[in-house]
């Protein structure tokens, strides 16, 4: 089963959760998170968000994150669907879904994966605002969120914007 998909098309949350669980009877909890494009940030109005990635590298990176969540929380399985391309406010960007024997493990693994994605997944975001387009820099808050899991990250201290 494919655990990581990077795609331009929208996704159906219910269909993704059903496919992840399938006919398994050892699942006691399914936790999920859906992230959406905000039309307003603290700095500006956003009319679009464009996401870029490195095909192959991005999927491998997220697979490693899922493996870390399985080792840490004993989750049974997980799925990440992440969109790329030009997205408009209100559209879905990402789905993180986790299967576990117990709800606590499922919730923690889902949050861990989302924190990991925000700080480490190789995606680059460009916002379109009334003033034009701008690359979104890494945020200290994302590094801090990941640090609470004991995972170091210094993305916000590095070079801003798009990779060379």
Buried (B, 14 or more C-beta within 10 A) or exposed (E): EEBBBBEEEEBEBEEBBEEBBEEEEEBEBBBBBBBEBBEEEEEEBBEBBBBBBBEEEBBEBBBEBBEBBBEBBEBBBBBBBBBBEEBEBEEBBBBBBBBBBEEEBBBBBBBBBBBBBBBBBBBBBBBBBEEEEBEBEBEEEBBEBBBEBEBEBEBBEEEEEEEE
